Each structure stands twice: as C-alpha cells, then as structure tokens.
Amino acid sequence: MPKTRMEFWVDKLQKNVERDQRNMEALQDDGWQALILWECEIKTDLESVAAKIQRFLA
C-alpha cells in the first residue's frame, strides 16, 4: 500500500475489487469460466502458474 494519499488508494483499490467481482459474475452468468493470473505470479513462479492453468483446463 502506498504511504501517501492513503484515502485515494484505499478507495481506488476497493473499487477495483468491486469491478473485478462484477465482471467475474457477468462472465459466469454468461456461461464462461475465468482464470485470474497475476503478473507477479507469472514473473516469479512459472511452474506454479503452469500447474494452475492445467488444473483450470482439466
């Protein structure tokens, strides 16, 4: 969490979470399954990411 403008960042990040939840629910309502991969995962642990993708596709 940034140390400056805390109120701004807390509000922004909360809105991002709410937006992501709405989008995921909309996809599921339309019959889609979605897998979320975080950039930090991809950069640091490709083996775990590959296993996560394989489990998702199985």
DSSP file (Angstrom, degrees, kcal/mol; ACC not computed):
  #  RESIDUE AA STRUCTURE BP1 BP2  ACC     N-H-->O    O-->H-N    N-H-->O    O-->H-N    TCO  KAPPA ALPHA  PHI   PSI    X-CA   Y-CA   Z-CA
    1    1 A M              0   0    0      0, 0.0     5,-0.1     0, 0.0     9,-0.0   0.000 360.0 360.0 360.0 129.2    0.0    0.0    0.0
    2    2 A P        -     0   0    0      0, 0.0     7,-0.1     0, 0.0     0, 0.0  -0.272 360.0-139.1 -59.9 150.3    1.4    3.4   -0.9
    3    3 A K  S    S+     0   0    0      2,-0.1     3,-0.3     3,-0.0     2,-0.3   0.650  81.7  64.7 -87.9 -16.6    2.3    5.6    2.1
    4    4 A T  S    S+     0   0    0      1,-0.2     5,-0.2     2,-0.1     0, 0.0  -0.798 105.7  12.5-108.6 152.8    1.0    8.8    0.5
    5    5 A R  S  > S+     0   0    0     -2,-0.3     4,-2.1     3,-0.1     3,-0.3   0.879  72.3 169.9  54.3  44.1   -2.6    9.6   -0.4
    6    6 A M  H  > S+     0   0    0     -3,-0.3     4,-2.9     1,-0.2     5,-0.3   0.872  70.4  54.9 -54.2 -44.2   -3.9    6.6    1.5
    7    7 A E  H  > S+     0   0    0      1,-0.2     4,-2.1     2,-0.2    -1,-0.2   0.916 109.1  48.5 -59.6 -43.2   -7.5    7.6    1.2
    8    8 A F  H  > S+     0   0    0     -3,-0.3     4,-2.8     1,-0.2    -1,-0.2   0.942 114.5  44.7 -59.7 -49.8   -7.3    7.8   -2.6
    9    9 A W  H  X S+     0   0    0     -4,-2.1     4,-2.9     2,-0.2     5,-0.3   0.887 111.4  51.3 -68.1 -40.2   -5.6    4.4   -2.9
   10   10 A V  H  X S+     0   0    0     -4,-2.9     4,-2.2    -5,-0.2    -1,-0.2   0.942 114.6  44.5 -61.1 -46.3   -7.8    2.6   -0.5
   11   11 A D  H  X S+     0   0    0     -4,-2.1     4,-2.3    -5,-0.3    -2,-0.2   0.930 115.0  48.3 -62.5 -46.9  -10.9    3.9   -2.4
   12   12 A K  H  X S+     0   0    0     -4,-2.8     4,-2.0     1,-0.2    -2,-0.2   0.932 113.1  46.3 -61.4 -47.7   -9.4    3.1   -5.8
   13   13 A L  H  X S+     0   0    0     -4,-2.9     4,-2.1     1,-0.2    -1,-0.2   0.879 111.3  52.3 -65.8 -37.6   -8.3   -0.4   -4.8
   14   14 A Q  H  X S+     0   0    0     -4,-2.2     4,-2.3    -5,-0.3    -1,-0.2   0.916 109.4  49.7 -63.5 -42.7  -11.7   -1.2   -3.3
   15   15 A K  H  X S+     0   0    0     -4,-2.3     4,-2.5     1,-0.2    -2,-0.2   0.867 108.5  53.7 -64.1 -35.7  -13.5    0.0   -6.5
   16   16 A N  H  X S+     0   0    0     -4,-2.0     4,-2.7     2,-0.2    -1,-0.2   0.919 108.7  48.9 -63.1 -43.2  -11.1   -2.2   -8.5
   17   17 A V  H  X S+     0   0    0     -4,-2.1     4,-2.3     2,-0.2    -2,-0.2   0.928 112.6  47.5 -61.7 -45.7  -12.1   -5.2   -6.4
   18   18 A E  H  X S+     0   0    0     -4,-2.3     4,-2.3     2,-0.2    -2,-0.2   0.904 112.7  49.1 -63.5 -41.8  -15.8   -4.5   -6.8
   19   19 A R  H  X S+     0   0    0     -4,-2.5     4,-2.6     2,-0.2    -2,-0.2   0.925 110.7  50.2 -62.5 -45.2  -15.4   -4.0  -10.5
   20   20 A D  H  X S+     0   0    0     -4,-2.7     4,-2.5     1,-0.2    -2,-0.2   0.896 110.2  50.3 -61.9 -40.4  -13.5   -7.3  -10.8
   21   21 A Q  H  X S+     0   0    0     -4,-2.3     4,-2.5     2,-0.2    -1,-0.2   0.921 111.0  48.8 -63.9 -44.0  -16.2   -9.1   -8.9
   22   22 A R  H  X S+     0   0    0     -4,-2.3     4,-2.3     1,-0.2    -2,-0.2   0.922 112.9  47.9 -61.1 -43.7  -19.0   -7.7  -11.1
   23   23 A N  H  X S+     0   0    0     -4,-2.6     4,-2.3     2,-0.2    -2,-0.2   0.901 111.7  49.2 -64.9 -41.1  -17.0   -8.7  -14.2
   24   24 A M  H  X S+     0   0    0     -4,-2.5     4,-2.5     2,-0.2    -1,-0.2   0.916 111.8  49.0 -65.1 -42.5  -16.4  -12.2  -13.0
   25   25 A E  H  X S+     0   0    0     -4,-2.5     4,-2.6     2,-0.2    -2,-0.2   0.896 110.1  51.7 -63.3 -40.3  -20.1  -12.6  -12.1
   26   26 A A  H  X S+     0   0    0     -4,-2.3     4,-1.4     2,-0.2    -2,-0.2   0.908 110.4  48.5 -63.7 -42.1  -21.1  -11.3  -15.5
   27   27 A L  H  <>S+     0   0    0     -4,-2.3     5,-2.7     2,-0.2     3,-0.3   0.937 112.9  47.5 -62.0 -46.5  -18.8  -13.8  -17.2
   28   28 A Q  H ><5S+     0   0    0     -4,-2.5     3,-1.7     1,-0.2    -2,-0.2   0.889 108.2  55.2 -63.5 -39.3  -20.1  -16.7  -15.1
   29   29 A D  H 3<5S+     0   0    0     -4,-2.6    -1,-0.2     1,-0.3    -2,-0.2   0.821 106.8  51.9 -62.2 -30.3  -23.7  -15.6  -15.8
   30   30 A D  T 3<5S-     0   0    0     -4,-1.4    -1,-0.3    -3,-0.3    -2,-0.2   0.356 127.1-101.0 -88.2   5.7  -22.9  -15.9  -19.5
   31   31 A G  T < 5S+     0   0    0     -3,-1.7     2,-0.2     1,-0.3    -3,-0.2   0.569  78.2 133.7  90.8   9.4  -21.5  -19.4  -19.0
   32   32 A W      < -     0   0    0     -5,-2.7     2,-0.4    -6,-0.2    -1,-0.3  -0.610  44.4-149.5 -91.4 151.8  -17.8  -18.6  -19.0
   33   33 A Q        -     0   0    0     -2,-0.2     2,-0.4     2,-0.0    -9,-0.0  -0.968  19.4-163.4-113.0 138.9  -15.2  -19.8  -16.6
   34   34 A A        -     0   0    0     -2,-0.4     2,-0.5   -10,-0.1    -6,-0.0  -0.946  12.0-154.8-127.3 145.3  -12.3  -17.4  -16.0
   35   35 A L        -     0   0    0     -2,-0.4     2,-0.6     2,-0.0    18,-0.0  -0.973  13.2-146.4-117.5 129.4   -8.9  -17.9  -14.5
   36   36 A I        -     0   0    0     -2,-0.5     2,-0.5     2,-0.0    -2,-0.0  -0.854  15.8-176.4 -98.9 124.8   -7.1  -15.0  -12.9
   37   37 A L        -     0   0    0     -2,-0.6     2,-0.3     4,-0.0    -2,-0.0  -0.985  16.2-143.0-119.3 129.4   -3.4  -14.9  -13.2
   38   38 A W    >>  -     0   0    0     -2,-0.5     4,-1.9     1,-0.1     3,-0.7  -0.708  16.2-128.1 -92.7 142.5   -1.4  -12.1  -11.5
   39   39 A E  H 3> S+     0   0    0     -2,-0.3     4,-2.3     1,-0.3     5,-0.2   0.869 110.2  57.2 -54.7 -39.9    1.6  -10.6  -13.2
   40   40 A C  H 3> S+     0   0    0      1,-0.2     4,-1.4     2,-0.2    -1,-0.3   0.850 105.7  50.8 -64.1 -33.0    3.7  -11.2  -10.0
   41   41 A E  H <> S+     0   0    0     -3,-0.7     4,-2.7     2,-0.2     8,-0.2   0.933 110.6  48.4 -65.4 -45.9    2.9  -14.9  -10.3
   42   42 A I  H  < S+     0   0    0     -4,-1.9    -2,-0.2     1,-0.2    -1,-0.2   0.879 113.0  47.9 -64.6 -38.5    3.9  -15.1  -13.9
   43   43 A K  H  < S+     0   0    0     -4,-2.3    -1,-0.2    -5,-0.2    -2,-0.2   0.807 123.6  28.7 -72.0 -29.8    7.2  -13.3  -13.2
   44   44 A T  H  < S+     0   0    0     -4,-1.4    -2,-0.2    -5,-0.2    -3,-0.2   0.699 126.7  26.2-109.9 -21.5    8.2  -15.3  -10.2
   45   45 A D     X  +     0   0    0     -4,-2.7     4,-2.0    -5,-0.2     3,-0.2  -0.493  52.3 163.8-149.3  71.6    6.8  -18.9  -10.4
   46   46 A L  H  > S+     0   0    0      1,-0.2     4,-2.8     2,-0.2     5,-0.2   0.829  79.0  58.6 -62.4 -32.8    6.1  -20.2  -13.9
   47   47 A E  H  > S+     0   0    0      2,-0.2     4,-2.2     1,-0.2    -1,-0.2   0.929 108.2  44.9 -63.8 -44.1    5.9  -23.8  -12.8
   48   48 A S  H  > S+     0   0    0     -3,-0.2     4,-2.4     2,-0.2    -1,-0.2   0.885 113.0  51.5 -65.7 -38.4    3.1  -23.0  -10.3
   49   49 A V  H  X S+     0   0    0     -4,-2.0     4,-2.4    -8,-0.2    -2,-0.2   0.920 109.4  50.0 -64.3 -43.5    1.3  -20.9  -13.0
   50   50 A A  H  X S+     0   0    0     -4,-2.8     4,-2.4     1,-0.2    -2,-0.2   0.912 111.7  48.3 -61.7 -42.4    1.6  -23.8  -15.5
   51   51 A A  H  X S+     0   0    0     -4,-2.2     4,-2.5     2,-0.2    -1,-0.2   0.895 110.3  52.1 -64.5 -39.6    0.1  -26.2  -12.9
   52   52 A K  H  X S+     0   0    0     -4,-2.4     4,-2.1     2,-0.2    -2,-0.2   0.904 110.6  47.7 -63.0 -41.7   -2.7  -23.7  -12.2
   53   53 A I  H  X S+     0   0    0     -4,-2.4     4,-2.3     2,-0.2    -2,-0.2   0.912 110.9  51.3 -66.6 -42.3   -3.6  -23.4  -15.9
   54   54 A Q  H  X S+     0   0    0     -4,-2.4     4,-1.3     1,-0.2    -2,-0.2   0.915 110.7  48.0 -61.6 -43.1   -3.5  -27.2  -16.2
   55   55 A R  H  < S+     0   0    0     -4,-2.5     3,-0.2     1,-0.2    -1,-0.2   0.907 111.6  51.2 -63.2 -40.6   -5.9  -27.7  -13.3
   56   56 A F  H  < S+     0   0    0     -4,-2.1    -2,-0.2     1,-0.2    -1,-0.2   0.894 113.3  43.9 -63.0 -41.0   -8.2  -25.0  -14.7
   57   57 A L  H  <        0   0    0     -4,-2.3    -1,-0.2     1,-0.2    -2,-0.2   0.663 360.0 360.0 -80.6 -16.4   -8.3  -26.7  -18.1
   58   58 A A     <        0   0    0     -4,-1.3    -1,-0.2    -3,-0.2    -2,-0.1   0.503 360.0 360.0 -71.0 360.0   -8.8  -30.2  -16.7
